[in-house]
Amino acid sequence: MAPADAGSAALDALIARCADKVRMVGRAHRLDPAEVDEVFQEVRIRVWTAVASSERIADLPASYVYRTAESAALDFIRRRRARRDDATDSIDQGRDIEDARVHAPEQFEARELGDAIELALADLVVSRRAVVRMYLAGYGSGEIGALMGWTEPRARNLVYRGLADLREALSRRGVGPEGMQ
């Protein structure tokens, strides 16, 4: 079997094994069946580009597929909102507008903090940057090690060092545990 065929077969098996997780994400975000199909395709693309080895694809945990589906669904919803395709008004829309006015300063600060974190992440060494991004996305050191093909202690070490580098980069930008200064 050609390497591409083996990878495709491993990807098909992974998607079949985790299809319920992807559908659950679709239901949670109230996506219609066509939109859930788009999420499935996006999950396939993301897994294939992130983990091109058929052996590594076969070993991926269901939690990785779930998180990838969650991210793909949220990106789909964001794109839909950006295109203004969603012509229906939500029942909670009035409350959302009111909440947005009340929480606008906190949202601005959160956005500003997120931008500072992105800039600080760009300062990190490439090997640590990827690990810290995965950690901030909710992956544990064991999962990071499995996905990167490393031992868990190596992944944990890179996470700790990367987080220390991130704290240092953020403090240079005036960001501390209490937030922006």
Secondary structure, 3 states (H helix, E strand, C coil): CCHHHHHHHHHHHHHHHCHHHHHHHHHHCCCCHHHHHHHHHHHHHHHHHHCCCHHHHHCCCHHHHHHHHHHHHHHHHHHHHHHCCCCCCCCCHHHHHHHHHHCHHHHHHHHHHHHHHHHHHHHCCHHHHHHHHHHHCCCCHHHHHHHHCCCHHHHHHHHHHHHHHHHHHHHHCCEECCEEC
